[in-house]
Amino acid sequence: MLKKKAKILFKVILLIALFPSILLCIYGWEAFIPMLVYFQFLLIWAQVEVGMRQHILTRFQSEPSFAVEKKIEVGGASEKKVYLITINIKNISDWPSYNLFLARVLDEKFLPVKPNEWKKWLRPNSINYLLAGEEKTLCYVKEPPENFGGLIFEVHYRNRFGDFRMLHFRFLGEDEVLLMHEEPPKPGWLLRTLEEFSRAHNL
């Protein structure tokens, strides 16, 4: 933690103090105008990065969002034993999604389970498109493993712009599902540096 704070502090000092200090050492008080120009440059840089973030957030407003539901069938030797689980995904937004498929299964530590393991009990189903309000079957689970409730499922898809996106979900109980959508990316080295410095300062 201390190493990370030191690294962030070094970047902030390098960005804000180093260049003006060099100018001041070389030109004395005559460096006031170049220093002013430099800080204006930083302000313009920050405004450009703010514009980039606003553009991305605008695109994220038209990202699809989903609901996941499982349907359980019991049978086999015991009428109480889960025999088949059908996992359906529904587009609950106004925007379509394309090329949906279950890409990976992760354990509780977000470590990937080997495909040759989970494909023994799970059969994925590729979905070419999912329109607004549409629901389709994402996969079938036959005789799920004992740790099924602790597994995390990773879905890949593309939005209407063709951008690659991921969705993670996990079943917490019979009817409860935890959905983990991607957060909007935050471009901009300058803004990220200042945000990291602010967070480190408040710790």
Residue pairs with C-beta under 8 A, 6 or more apart in sequence:
1 203
4 200
5 200
5 203
8 193
8 196
8 197
8 200
9 197
9 200
11 193
11 196
11 197
12 193
12 194
12 197
15 42
15 190
15 193
16 42
19 38
20 31
20 35
20 38
20 39
23 31
23 34
23 35
23 38
24 31
24 35
27 34
42 190
45 190
46 188
46 190
46 191
46 194
49 187
49 188
49 189
49 190
49 191
50 188
50 191
52 187
52 188
53 184
53 186
53 187
53 188
53 191
56 184
56 185
56 187
57 184
59 161
59 163
60 184
62 94
62 95
62 159
62 160
63 93
63 95
63 159
63 165
63 181
64 91
64 93
64 95
64 96
64 97
64 130
64 157
64 159
65 91
65 92
65 93
65 181
66 89
66 90
66 91
66 92
66 93
66 97
66 167
66 179
67 89
67 90
67 92
67 177
67 179
68 87
68 88
68 89
68 90
68 138
68 169
68 177
68 179
69 87
69 88
69 90
69 177
70 85
70 86
70 87
70 88
70 171
70 177
71 85
71 86
71 88
72 82
72 84
72 85
72 174
73 82
73 83
73 84
73 85
73 86
74 80
74 81
74 82
74 83
75 81
75 83
75 84
76 83
76 143
82 143
82 144
83 142
83 143
84 140
84 141
84 142
84 143
85 140
85 141
85 142
85 144
86 137
86 140
86 141
87 137
87 138
87 139
87 140
87 141
87 153
88 135
88 136
88 137
88 138
89 100
89 127
89 130
89 135
89 136
89 138
89 155
90 130
90 133
90 134
90 135
91 97
91 130
91 131
91 132
91 133
91 134
91 135
92 133
93 132
94 132
95 132
95 159
95 160
96 129
96 130
96 131
96 132
96 160
97 129
97 130
97 157
97 158
97 159
97 160
97 165
98 128
98 129
98 130
98 157
98 158
98 159
98 160
99 126
99 127
99 128
99 129
99 156
99 157
99 158
100 126
100 127
100 130
100 138
100 155
100 156
100 157
101 124
101 125
101 126
101 127
101 155
101 156
101 157
102 122
102 124
102 125
102 138
102 139
102 153
102 154
102 155
103 154
103 155
103 156
103 166
104 112
104 113
104 115
104 153
104 154
105 112
105 113
105 118
105 122
105 151
105 152
105 153
105 154
106 112
106 113
106 151
106 152
106 153
106 154
106 168
107 113
107 147
107 150
107 151
107 152
108 150
108 151
108 152
110 152
113 151
121 141
121 142
121 143
121 144
121 145
122 139
122 140
122 141
122 142
123 139
123 140
123 141
123 142
124 138
124 139
125 136
125 137
125 138
125 139
125 140
127 136
127 138
130 136
130 157
138 155
139 153
141 148
145 151
148 171
149 171
149 172
149 173
150 170
151 170
152 168
152 169
152 170
153 168
153 169
153 170
154 166
154 167
154 168
155 166
155 167
155 168
155 169
156 164
156 165
156 166
157 165
157 166
157 167
158 164
158 165
159 165
165 182
166 182
167 179
167 180
167 181
167 182
168 179
168 180
169 177
169 178
169 179
169 180
170 177
170 178
170 180
171 177
171 178
172 178
186 192
186 195
